[in-house]
Amino acid sequence: MLREMAREKQISTLKQNMEDRSVQMDKTEELEKPIDVRKEIAEAAKVSTGTLARFDKVQKERPDLVDEIVSIENEEADINTK
């Protein structure tokens, strides 16, 4: 008697796990496409992904140059707003 009850419980648990797995597989199929962060950043900056890649390379290799350019542009912006 106990053996039969244990067996039935095992089978029901296995069936439930199989249902859970199929539900999980369905959910993963419905996920959206991954986001291309580089593309999103380039679009926000209104430049191409190639231009963004070149900027990243310059920023990595010569951060002092990037800082200098940014400070010059900020100075020009201040002059234009006065």
PDB file of N, CA, C and O in Angstrom:
ATOM      1  N   MET A   1       0.807  -1.186   0.000  1.00  0.00           N
ATOM      2  CA  MET A   1       0.000   0.000   0.000  1.00  0.00           C
ATOM      3  C   MET A   1       0.859   1.263   0.000  1.00  0.00           C
ATOM      4  O   MET A   1       0.675   2.131  -0.852  1.00  0.00           O
ATOM      5  N   LEU A   2       1.796   1.376   0.944  1.00  0.00           N
ATOM      6  CA  LEU A   2       2.666   2.544   0.998  1.00  0.00           C
ATOM      7  C   LEU A   2       3.537   2.646  -0.251  1.00  0.00           C
ATOM      8  O   LEU A   2       3.797   3.738  -0.757  1.00  0.00           O
ATOM      9  N   ARG A   3       3.974   1.504  -0.729  1.00  0.00           N
ATOM     10  CA  ARG A   3       4.813   1.487  -1.925  1.00  0.00           C
ATOM     11  C   ARG A   3       4.045   2.050  -3.115  1.00  0.00           C
ATOM     12  O   ARG A   3       4.604   2.811  -3.906  1.00  0.00           O
ATOM     13  N   GLU A   4       2.799   1.695  -3.250  1.00  0.00           N
ATOM     14  CA  GLU A   4       1.967   2.191  -4.352  1.00  0.00           C
ATOM     15  C   GLU A   4       1.753   3.703  -4.231  1.00  0.00           C
ATOM     16  O   GLU A   4       1.815   4.429  -5.223  1.00  0.00           O
ATOM     17  N   MET A   5       1.499   4.167  -3.000  1.00  0.00           N
ATOM     18  CA  MET A   5       1.296   5.605  -2.796  1.00  0.00           C
ATOM     19  C   MET A   5       2.572   6.387  -3.113  1.00  0.00           C
ATOM     20  O   MET A   5       2.521   7.457  -3.720  1.00  0.00           O
ATOM     21  N   ALA A   6       3.717   5.838  -2.694  1.00  0.00           N
ATOM     22  CA  ALA A   6       4.990   6.499  -2.970  1.00  0.00           C
ATOM     23  C   ALA A   6       5.253   6.545  -4.471  1.00  0.00           C
ATOM     24  O   ALA A   6       5.730   7.547  -5.003  1.00  0.00           O
ATOM     25  N   ARG A   7       4.938   5.458  -5.132  1.00  0.00           N
ATOM     26  CA  ARG A   7       5.131   5.386  -6.586  1.00  0.00           C
ATOM     27  C   ARG A   7       4.246   6.406  -7.303  1.00  0.00           C
ATOM     28  O   ARG A   7       4.702   7.081  -8.226  1.00  0.00           O
ATOM     29  N   GLU A   8       2.999   6.519  -6.890  1.00  0.00           N
ATOM     30  CA  GLU A   8       2.080   7.488  -7.491  1.00  0.00           C
ATOM     31  C   GLU A   8       2.583   8.918  -7.268  1.00  0.00           C
ATOM     32  O   GLU A   8       2.505   9.760  -8.163  1.00  0.00           O
ATOM     33  N   LYS A   9       3.098   9.176  -6.069  1.00  0.00           N
ATOM     34  CA  LYS A   9       3.619  10.504  -5.770  1.00  0.00           C
ATOM     35  C   LYS A   9       4.837  10.800  -6.644  1.00  0.00           C
ATOM     36  O   LYS A   9       4.992  11.911  -7.151  1.00  0.00           O
ATOM     37  N   GLN A  10       5.697   9.800  -6.816  1.00  0.00           N
ATOM     38  CA  GLN A  10       6.866   9.967  -7.680  1.00  0.00           C
ATOM     39  C   GLN A  10       6.445  10.301  -9.103  1.00  0.00           C
ATOM     40  O   GLN A  10       6.992  11.214  -9.723  1.00  0.00           O
ATOM     41  N   ILE A  11       5.497   9.578  -9.603  1.00  0.00           N
ATOM     42  CA  ILE A  11       5.030   9.785 -10.975  1.00  0.00           C
ATOM     43  C   ILE A  11       4.394  11.156 -11.122  1.00  0.00           C
ATOM     44  O   ILE A  11       4.636  11.844 -12.114  1.00  0.00           O
ATOM     45  N   SER A  12       3.587  11.564 -10.157  1.00  0.00           N
ATOM     46  CA  SER A  12       2.954  12.881 -10.258  1.00  0.00           C
ATOM     47  C   SER A  12       4.000  13.996 -10.189  1.00  0.00           C
ATOM     48  O   SER A  12       3.878  15.007 -10.881  1.00  0.00           O
ATOM     49  N   THR A  13       5.023  13.811  -9.359  1.00  0.00           N
ATOM     50  CA  THR A  13       6.101  14.808  -9.264  1.00  0.00           C
ATOM     51  C   THR A  13       6.864  14.884 -10.583  1.00  0.00           C
ATOM     52  O   THR A  13       7.190  15.977 -11.047  1.00  0.00           O
ATOM     53  N   LEU A  14       7.146  13.745 -11.184  1.00  0.00           N
ATOM     54  CA  LEU A  14       7.839  13.727 -12.471  1.00  0.00           C
ATOM     55  C   LEU A  14       7.013  14.428 -13.543  1.00  0.00           C
ATOM     56  O   LEU A  14       7.543  15.199 -14.343  1.00  0.00           O
ATOM     57  N   LYS A  15       5.716  14.155 -13.552  1.00  0.00           N
ATOM     58  CA  LYS A  15       4.848  14.798 -14.531  1.00  0.00           C
ATOM     59  C   LYS A  15       4.836  16.310 -14.325  1.00  0.00           C
ATOM     60  O   LYS A  15       4.882  17.078 -15.286  1.00  0.00           O
ATOM     61  N   GLN A  16       4.774  16.725 -13.067  1.00  0.00           N
ATOM     62  CA  GLN A  16       4.758  18.155 -12.763  1.00  0.00           C
ATOM     63  C   GLN A  16       6.069  18.802 -13.210  1.00  0.00           C
ATOM     64  O   GLN A  16       6.056  19.893 -13.780  1.00  0.00           O
ATOM     65  N   ASN A  17       7.193  18.144 -12.957  1.00  0.00           N
ATOM     66  CA  ASN A  17       8.488  18.682 -13.385  1.00  0.00           C
ATOM     67  C   ASN A  17       8.568  18.783 -14.900  1.00  0.00           C
ATOM     68  O   ASN A  17       9.119  19.746 -15.433  1.00  0.00           O
ATOM     69  N   MET A  18       8.032  17.810 -15.581  1.00  0.00           N
ATOM     70  CA  MET A  18       8.041  17.851 -17.048  1.00  0.00           C
ATOM     71  C   MET A  18       7.208  19.026 -17.554  1.00  0.00           C
ATOM     72  O   MET A  18       7.598  19.698 -18.509  1.00  0.00           O
ATOM     73  N   GLU A  19       6.076  19.272 -16.925  1.00  0.00           N
ATOM     74  CA  GLU A  19       5.231  20.405 -17.312  1.00  0.00           C
ATOM     75  C   GLU A  19       5.951  21.718 -17.044  1.00  0.00           C
ATOM     76  O   GLU A  19       5.902  22.636 -17.863  1.00  0.00           O
ATOM     77  N   ASP A  20       6.624  21.810 -15.890  1.00  0.00           N
ATOM     78  CA  ASP A  20       7.365  23.029 -15.548  1.00  0.00           C
ATOM     79  C   ASP A  20       8.469  23.286 -16.564  1.00  0.00           C
ATOM     80  O   ASP A  20       8.701  24.430 -16.957  1.00  0.00           O
ATOM     81  N   ARG A  21       9.142  22.240 -16.985  1.00  0.00           N
ATOM     82  CA  ARG A  21      10.217  22.404 -17.966  1.00  0.00           C
ATOM     83  C   ARG A  21       9.674  22.894 -19.298  1.00  0.00           C
ATOM     84  O   ARG A  21      10.269  23.764 -19.935  1.00  0.00           O
ATOM     85  N   SER A  22       8.561  22.346 -19.714  1.00  0.00           N
ATOM     86  CA  SER A  22       8.013  22.774 -20.996  1.00  0.00           C
ATOM     87  C   SER A  22       7.554  24.227 -20.919  1.00  0.00           C
ATOM     88  O   SER A  22       7.672  24.966 -21.897  1.00  0.00           O
ATOM     89  N   VAL A  23       7.036  24.637 -19.777  1.00  0.00           N
ATOM     90  CA  VAL A  23       6.630  26.032 -19.602  1.00  0.00           C
ATOM     91  C   VAL A  23       7.863  26.929 -19.655  1.00  0.00           C
ATOM     92  O   VAL A  23       7.830  27.993 -20.273  1.00  0.00           O
ATOM     93  N   GLN A  24       8.948  26.508 -19.011  1.00  0.00           N
ATOM     94  CA  GLN A  24      10.181  27.300 -19.036  1.00  0.00           C
ATOM     95  C   GLN A  24      10.720  27.412 -20.459  1.00  0.00           C
ATOM     96  O   GLN A  24      11.196  28.477 -20.852  1.00  0.00           O
ATOM     97  N   MET A  25      10.654  26.351 -21.223  1.00  0.00           N
ATOM     98  CA  MET A  25      11.145  26.395 -22.596  1.00  0.00           C
ATOM     99  C   MET A  25      10.292  27.346 -23.428  1.00  0.00           C
ATOM    100  O   MET A  25      10.820  28.078 -24.266  1.00  0.00           O
ATOM    101  N   ASP A  26       8.991  27.342 -23.208  1.00  0.00           N
ATOM    102  CA  ASP A  26       8.120  28.257 -23.933  1.00  0.00           C
ATOM    103  C   ASP A  26       8.459  29.704 -23.593  1.00  0.00           C
ATOM    104  O   ASP A  26       8.445  30.566 -24.472  1.00  0.00           O
ATOM    105  N   LYS A  27       8.762  29.974 -22.339  1.00  0.00           N
ATOM    106  CA  LYS A  27       9.078  31.334 -21.923  1.00  0.00           C
ATOM    107  C   LYS A  27      10.367  31.818 -22.569  1.00  0.00           C
ATOM    108  O   LYS A  27      10.457  32.981 -22.963  1.00  0.00           O
ATOM    109  N   THR A  28      11.360  30.953 -22.686  1.00  0.00           N
ATOM    110  CA  THR A  28      12.623  31.385 -23.280  1.00  0.00           C
ATOM    111  C   THR A  28      12.458  31.669 -24.763  1.00  0.00           C
ATOM    112  O   THR A  28      13.159  32.521 -25.309  1.00  0.00           O
ATOM    113  N   GLU A  29      11.558  30.981 -25.412  1.00  0.00           N
ATOM    114  CA  GLU A  29      11.321  31.239 -26.828  1.00  0.00           C
ATOM    115  C   GLU A  29      10.657  32.593 -27.030  1.00  0.00           C
ATOM    116  O   GLU A  29      10.834  33.222 -28.074  1.00  0.00           O
ATOM    117  N   GLU A  30       9.893  33.048 -26.038  1.00  0.00           N
ATOM    118  CA  GLU A  30       9.167  34.297 -26.163  1.00  0.00           C
ATOM    119  C   GLU A  30      10.019  35.510 -25.799  1.00  0.00           C
ATOM    120  O   GLU A  30       9.579  36.645 -25.985  1.00  0.00           O
ATOM    121  N   LEU A  31      11.228  35.293 -25.284  1.00  0.00           N
ATOM    122  CA  LEU A  31      12.067  36.420 -24.886  1.00  0.00           C
ATOM    123  C   LEU A  31      12.406  37.278 -26.095  1.00  0.00           C
ATOM    124  O   LEU A  31      12.490  36.792 -27.223  1.00  0.00           O
ATOM    125  N   GLU A  32      12.597  38.564 -25.834  1.00  0.00           N
ATOM    126  CA  GLU A  32      12.941  39.486 -26.899  1.00  0.00           C
ATOM    127  C   GLU A  32      14.369  39.254 -27.354  1.00  0.00           C
ATOM    128  O   GLU A  32      15.153  38.584 -26.683  1.00  0.00           O
ATOM    129  N   LYS A  33      14.690  39.818 -28.504  1.00  0.00           N
ATOM    130  CA  LYS A  33      16.056  39.726 -29.004  1.00  0.00           C
ATOM    131  C   LYS A  33      16.974  40.474 -28.050  1.00  0.00           C
ATOM    132  O   LYS A  33      16.554  41.438 -27.410  1.00  0.00           O
ATOM    133  N   PRO A  34      18.229  40.036 -27.951  1.00  0.00           N
ATOM    134  CA  PRO A  34      19.153  40.765 -27.087  1.00  0.00           C
ATOM    135  C   PRO A  34      19.386  42.181 -27.612  1.00  0.00           C
ATOM    136  O   PRO A  34      19.319  42.428 -28.816  1.00  0.00           O
ATOM    137  N   ILE A  35      19.655  43.092 -26.706  1.00  0.00           N
ATOM    138  CA  ILE A  35      19.846  44.490 -27.073  1.00  0.00           C
ATOM    139  C   ILE A  35      21.303  44.703 -27.469  1.00  0.00           C
ATOM    140  O   ILE A  35      22.214  44.295 -26.748  1.00  0.00           O
ATOM    141  N   ASP A  36      21.517  45.337 -28.604  1.00  0.00           N
ATOM    142  CA  ASP A  36      22.855  45.694 -29.063  1.00  0.00           C
ATOM    143  C   ASP A  36      23.190  47.052 -28.443  1.00  0.00           C
ATOM    144  O   ASP A  36      22.791  48.097 -28.957  1.00  0.00           O
ATOM    145  N   VAL A  37      23.921  47.019 -27.340  1.00  0.00           N
ATOM    146  CA  VAL A  37      24.186  48.223 -26.567  1.00  0.00           C
ATOM    147  C   VAL A  37      24.989  49.226 -27.387  1.00  0.00           C
ATOM    148  O   VAL A  37      24.701  50.422 -27.345  1.00  0.00           O
ATOM    149  N   ARG A  38      25.991  48.759 -28.135  1.00  0.00           N
ATOM    150  CA  ARG A  38      26.790  49.665 -28.963  1.00  0.00           C
ATOM    151  C   ARG A  38      25.914  50.412 -29.958  1.00  0.00           C
ATOM    152  O   ARG A  38      26.070  51.616 -30.165  1.00  0.00           O
ATOM    153  N   LYS A  39      25.003  49.687 -30.561  1.00  0.00           N
ATOM    154  CA  LYS A  39      24.111  50.307 -31.546  1.00  0.00           C
ATOM    155  C   LYS A  39      23.220  51.350 -30.875  1.00  0.00           C
ATOM    156  O   LYS A  39      23.009  52.433 -31.419  1.00  0.00           O
ATOM    157  N   GLU A  40      22.700  51.023 -29.697  1.00  0.00           N
ATOM    158  CA  GLU A  40      21.840  51.953 -28.963  1.00  0.00           C
ATOM    159  C   GLU A  40      22.603  53.225 -28.571  1.00  0.00           C
ATOM    160  O   GLU A  40      22.080  54.332 -28.695  1.00  0.00           O
ATOM    161  N   ILE A  41      23.838  53.057 -28.100  1.00  0.00           N
ATOM    162  CA  ILE A  41      24.646  54.220 -27.717  1.00  0.00           C
ATOM    163  C   ILE A  41      24.951  55.069 -28.944  1.00  0.00           C
ATOM    164  O   ILE A  41      24.869  56.296 -28.888  1.00  0.00           O
ATOM    165  N   ALA A  42      25.302  54.422 -30.052  1.00  0.00           N
ATOM    166  CA  ALA A  42      25.604  55.155 -31.282  1.00  0.00           C
ATOM    167  C   ALA A  42      24.384  55.937 -31.760  1.00  0.00           C
ATOM    168  O   ALA A  42      24.512  57.087 -32.178  1.00  0.00           O
ATOM    169  N   GLU A  43      23.223  55.334 -31.702  1.00  0.00           N
ATOM    170  CA  GLU A  43      22.002  56.029 -32.120  1.00  0.00           C
ATOM    171  C   GLU A  43      21.711  57.223 -31.213  1.00  0.00           C
ATOM    172  O   GLU A  43      21.300  58.281 -31.689  1.00  0.00           O
ATOM    173  N   ALA A  44      21.922  57.056 -29.915  1.00  0.00           N
ATOM    174  CA  ALA A  44      21.686  58.154 -28.975  1.00  0.00           C
ATOM    175  C   ALA A  44      22.646  59.314 -29.230  1.00  0.00           C
ATOM    176  O   ALA A  44      22.279  60.480 -29.085  1.00  0.00           O
ATOM    177  N   ALA A  45      23.891  58.979 -29.617  1.00  0.00           N
ATOM    178  CA  ALA A  45      24.898  60.007 -29.892  1.00  0.00           C
ATOM    179  C   ALA A  45      24.801  60.529 -31.327  1.00  0.00           C
ATOM    180  O   ALA A  45      25.511  61.458 -31.712  1.00  0.00           O
ATOM    181  N   LYS A  46      23.914  59.917 -32.105  1.00  0.00           N
ATOM    182  CA  LYS A  46      23.723  60.287 -33.515  1.00  0.00           C
ATOM    183  C   LYS A  46      25.007  60.145 -34.330  1.00  0.00           C
ATOM    184  O   LYS A  46      25.364  61.008 -35.132  1.00  0.00           O
ATOM    185  N   VAL A  47      25.692  59.012 -34.091  1.00  0.00           N
ATOM    186  CA  VAL A  47      26.882  58.652 -34.861  1.00  0.00           C
ATOM    187  C   VAL A  47      26.761  57.190 -35.260  1.00  0.00           C
ATOM    188  O   VAL A  47      25.884  56.472 -34.779  1.00  0.00           O
ATOM    189  N   SER A  48      27.649  56.760 -36.143  1.00  0.00           N
ATOM    190  CA  SER A  48      27.632  55.357 -36.539  1.00  0.00           C
ATOM    191  C   SER A  48      28.360  54.514 -35.493  1.00  0.00           C
ATOM    192  O   SER A  48      29.071  55.043 -34.638  1.00  0.00           O
ATOM    193  N   THR A  49      28.173  53.209 -35.574  1.00  0.00           N
ATOM    194  CA  THR A  49      28.868  52.327 -34.636  1.00  0.00           C
ATOM    195  C   THR A  49      30.371  52.352 -34.903  1.00  0.00           C
ATOM    196  O   THR A  49      31.164  52.149 -33.983  1.00  0.00           O
ATOM    197  N   GLY A  50      30.774  52.601 -36.156  1.00  0.00           N
ATOM    198  CA  GLY A  50      32.197  52.713 -36.478  1.00  0.00           C
ATOM    199  C   GLY A  50      32.825  53.919 -35.813  1.00  0.00           C
ATOM    200  O   GLY A  50      33.929  53.834 -35.274  1.00  0.00           O
ATOM    201  N   THR A  51      32.118  55.053 -35.849  1.00  0.00           N
ATOM    202  CA  THR A  51      32.616  56.265 -35.191  1.00  0.00           C
ATOM    203  C   THR A  51      32.726  56.036 -33.688  1.00  0.00           C
ATOM    204  O   THR A  51      33.685  56.475 -33.054  1.00  0.00           O
ATOM    205  N   LEU A  52      31.751  55.352 -33.131  1.00  0.00           N
ATOM    206  CA  LEU A  52      31.781  55.041 -31.705  1.00  0.00           C
ATOM    207  C   LEU A  52      32.981  54.151 -31.383  1.00  0.00           C
ATOM    208  O   LEU A  52      33.644  54.355 -30.365  1.00  0.00           O
ATOM    209  N   ALA A  53      33.264  53.180 -32.225  1.00  0.00           N
ATOM    210  CA  ALA A  53      34.410  52.292 -32.011  1.00  0.00           C
ATOM    211  C   ALA A  53      35.721  53.075 -32.062  1.00  0.00           C
ATOM    212  O   ALA A  53      36.618  52.842 -31.252  1.00  0.00           O
ATOM    213  N   ARG A  54      35.830  54.005 -33.018  1.00  0.00           N
ATOM    214  CA  ARG A  54      37.041  54.828 -33.099  1.00  0.00           C
ATOM    215  C   ARG A  54      37.197  55.695 -31.849  1.00  0.00           C
ATOM    216  O   ARG A  54      38.297  55.838 -31.316  1.00  0.00           O
ATOM    217  N   PHE A  55      36.084  56.273 -31.388  1.00  0.00           N
ATOM    218  CA  PHE A  55      36.134  57.077 -30.168  1.00  0.00           C
ATOM    219  C   PHE A  55      36.577  56.230 -28.986  1.00  0.00           C
ATOM    220  O   PHE A  55      37.406  56.669 -28.188  1.00  0.00           O
ATOM    221  N   ASP A  56      36.037  55.023 -28.862  1.00  0.00           N
ATOM    222  CA  ASP A  56      36.421  54.140 -27.756  1.00  0.00           C
ATOM    223  C   ASP A  56      37.917  53.839 -27.790  1.00  0.00           C
ATOM    224  O   ASP A  56      38.574  53.804 -26.750  1.00  0.00           O
ATOM    225  N   LYS A  57      38.447  53.624 -28.993  1.00  0.00           N
ATOM    226  CA  LYS A  57      39.873  53.315 -29.130  1.00  0.00           C
ATOM    227  C   LYS A  57      40.719  54.512 -28.712  1.00  0.00           C
ATOM    228  O   LYS A  57      41.693  54.356 -27.975  1.00  0.00           O
ATOM    229  N   VAL A  58      40.354  55.708 -29.177  1.00  0.00           N
ATOM    230  CA  VAL A  58      41.105  56.908 -28.804  1.00  0.00           C
ATOM    231  C   VAL A  58      40.998  57.141 -27.304  1.00  0.00           C
ATOM    232  O   VAL A  58      41.986  57.481 -26.653  1.00  0.00           O
ATOM    233  N   GLN A  59      39.819  56.961 -26.763  1.00  0.00           N
ATOM    234  CA  GLN A  59      39.623  57.169 -25.324  1.00  0.00           C
ATOM    235  C   GLN A  59      40.471  56.196 -24.516  1.00  0.00           C
ATOM    236  O   GLN A  59      40.982  56.550 -23.454  1.00  0.00           O
ATOM    237  N   LYS A  60      40.621  54.980 -25.011  1.00  0.00           N
ATOM    238  CA  LYS A  60      41.408  53.979 -24.300  1.00  0.00           C
ATOM    239  C   LYS A  60      42.902  54.283 -24.404  1.00  0.00           C
ATOM    240  O   LYS A  60      43.639  54.172 -23.423  1.00  0.00           O
ATOM    241  N   GLU A  61      43.335  54.667 -25.596  1.00  0.00           N
ATOM    242  CA  GLU A  61      44.756  54.872 -25.815  1.00  0.00           C
ATOM    243  C   GLU A  61      45.244  56.261 -25.399  1.00  0.00           C
ATOM    244  O   GLU A  61      46.382  56.404 -24.951  1.00  0.00           O
ATOM    245  N   ARG A  62      44.405  57.277 -25.541  1.00  0.00           N
ATOM    246  CA  ARG A  62      44.810  58.654 -25.227  1.00  0.00           C
ATOM    247  C   ARG A  62      43.708  59.390 -24.462  1.00  0.00           C
ATOM    248  O   ARG A  62      43.116  60.326 -24.999  1.00  0.00           O
ATOM    249  N   PRO A  63      43.423  58.993 -23.229  1.00  0.00           N
ATOM    250  CA  PRO A  63      42.353  59.665 -22.474  1.00  0.00           C
ATOM    251  C   PRO A  63      42.639  61.150 -22.258  1.00  0.00           C
ATOM    252  O   PRO A  63      41.711  61.949 -22.141  1.00  0.00           O
ATOM    253  N   ASP A  64      43.923  61.523 -22.206  1.00  0.00           N
ATOM    254  CA  ASP A  64      44.281  62.931 -22.036  1.00  0.00           C
ATOM    255  C   ASP A  64      43.828  63.764 -23.230  1.00  0.00           C
ATOM    256  O   ASP A  64      43.406  64.909 -23.067  1.00  0.00           O
ATOM    257  N   LEU A  65      43.913  63.194 -24.422  1.00  0.00           N
ATOM    258  CA  LEU A  65      43.485  63.893 -25.633  1.00  0.00           C
ATOM    259  C   LEU A  65      41.969  64.103 -25.626  1.00  0.00           C
ATOM    260  O   LEU A  65      41.481  65.170 -25.998  1.00  0.00           O
ATOM    261  N   VAL A  66      41.248  63.094 -25.208  1.00  0.00           N
ATOM    262  CA  VAL A  66      39.784  63.201 -25.141  1.00  0.00           C
ATOM    263  C   VAL A  66      39.392  64.279 -24.139  1.00  0.00           C
ATOM    264  O   VAL A  66      38.511  65.095 -24.411  1.00  0.00           O
ATOM    265  N   ASP A  67      40.047  64.282 -22.976  1.00  0.00           N
ATOM    266  CA  ASP A  67      39.754  65.310 -21.967  1.00  0.00           C
ATOM    267  C   ASP A  67      40.030  66.710 -22.509  1.00  0.00           C
ATOM    268  O   ASP A  67      39.262  67.639 -22.259  1.00  0.00           O
ATOM    269  N   GLU A  68      41.123  66.857 -23.248  1.00  0.00           N
ATOM    270  CA  GLU A  68      41.474  68.160 -23.818  1.00  0.00           C
ATOM    271  C   GLU A  68      40.420  68.623 -24.822  1.00  0.00           C
ATOM    272  O   GLU A  68      40.016  69.785 -24.811  1.00  0.00           O
ATOM    273  N   ILE A  69      39.979  67.716 -25.686  1.00  0.00           N
ATOM    274  CA  ILE A  69      38.966  68.060 -26.689  1.00  0.00           C
ATOM    275  C   ILE A  69      37.645  68.439 -26.018  1.00  0.00           C
ATOM    276  O   ILE A  69      37.000  69.411 -26.413  1.00  0.00           O
ATOM    277  N   VAL A  70      37.253  67.682 -25.020  1.00  0.00           N
ATOM    278  CA  VAL A  70      36.002  67.962 -24.310  1.00  0.00           C
ATOM    279  C   VAL A  70      36.074  69.327 -23.627  1.00  0.00           C
ATOM    280  O   VAL A  70      35.105  70.085 -23.662  1.00  0.00           O
ATOM    281  N   SER A  71      37.210  69.648 -23.009  1.00  0.00           N
ATOM    282  CA  SER A  71      37.326  70.946 -22.330  1.00  0.00           C
ATOM    283  C   SER A  71      37.289  72.086 -23.338  1.00  0.00           C
ATOM    284  O   SER A  71      36.697  73.128 -23.056  1.00  0.00           O
ATOM    285  N   ILE A  72      37.909  71.916 -24.510  1.00  0.00           N
ATOM    286  CA  ILE A  72      37.862  72.942 -25.556  1.00  0.00           C
ATOM    287  C   ILE A  72      36.429  73.146 -26.033  1.00  0.00           C
ATOM    288  O   ILE A  72      35.982  74.280 -26.203  1.00  0.00           O
ATOM    289  N   GLU A  73      35.712  72.046 -26.249  1.00  0.00           N
ATOM    290  CA  GLU A  73      34.323  72.153 -26.708  1.00  0.00           C
ATOM    291  C   GLU A  73      33.444  72.812 -25.655  1.00  0.00           C
ATOM    292  O   GLU A  73      32.537  73.572 -25.994  1.00  0.00           O
ATOM    293  N   ASN A  74      33.700  72.532 -24.392  1.00  0.00           N
ATOM    294  CA  ASN A  74      32.933  73.170 -23.317  1.00  0.00           C
ATOM    295  C   ASN A  74      33.197  74.673 -23.275  1.00  0.00           C
ATOM    296  O   ASN A  74      32.279  75.467 -23.068  1.00  0.00           O
ATOM    297  N   GLU A  75      34.451  75.056 -23.473  1.00  0.00           N
ATOM    298  CA  GLU A  75      34.787  76.478 -23.509  1.00  0.00           C
ATOM    299  C   GLU A  75      34.081  77.178 -24.666  1.00  0.00           C
ATOM    300  O   GLU A  75      33.559  78.282 -24.509  1.00  0.00           O
ATOM    301  N   GLU A  76      34.071  76.522 -25.840  1.00  0.00           N
ATOM    302  CA  GLU A  76      33.396  77.097 -27.002  1.00  0.00           C
ATOM    303  C   GLU A  76      31.896  77.218 -26.762  1.00  0.00           C
ATOM    304  O   GLU A  76      31.269  78.190 -27.184  1.00  0.00           O
ATOM    305  N   ALA A  77      31.336  76.244 -26.093  1.00  0.00           N
ATOM    306  CA  ALA A  77      29.894  76.285 -25.798  1.00  0.00           C
ATOM    307  C   ALA A  77      29.594  77.439 -24.840  1.00  0.00           C
ATOM    308  O   ALA A  77      28.570  78.109 -24.974  1.00  0.00           O
ATOM    309  N   ASP A  78      30.484  77.668 -23.879  1.00  0.00           N
ATOM    310  CA  ASP A  78      30.282  78.782 -22.947  1.00  0.00           C
ATOM    311  C   ASP A  78      30.357  80.119 -23.680  1.00  0.00           C
ATOM    312  O   ASP A  78      29.584  81.034 -23.396  1.00  0.00           O
ATOM    313  N   ILE A  79      31.282  80.225 -24.615  1.00  0.00           N
ATOM    314  CA  ILE A  79      31.416  81.464 -25.365  1.00  0.00           C
ATOM    315  C   ILE A  79      30.174  81.709 -26.229  1.00  0.00           C
ATOM    316  O   ILE A  79      29.705  82.842 -26.337  1.00  0.00           O
ATOM    317  N   ASN A  80      29.652  80.658 -26.835  1.00  0.00           N
ATOM    318  CA  ASN A  80      28.486  80.786 -27.716  1.00  0.00           C
ATOM    319  C   ASN A  80      27.208  81.114 -26.955  1.00  0.00           C
ATOM    320  O   ASN A  80      26.284  81.695 -27.524  1.00  0.00           O
ATOM    321  N   THR A  81      27.141  80.749 -25.677  1.00  0.00           N
ATOM    322  CA  THR A  81      25.911  81.020 -24.919  1.00  0.00           C
ATOM    323  C   THR A  81      25.922  82.409 -24.290  1.00  0.00           C
ATOM    324  O   THR A  81      24.898  82.870 -23.785  1.00  0.00           O
ATOM    325  N   LYS A  82      27.059  83.072 -24.316  1.00  0.00           N
ATOM    326  CA  LYS A  82      27.136  84.424 -23.723  1.00  0.00           C
ATOM    327  C   LYS A  82      26.771  85.482 -24.699  1.00  0.00           C
ATOM    328  O   LYS A  82      26.784  86.665 -24.360  1.00  0.00           O
TER     329      LYS A  82
END
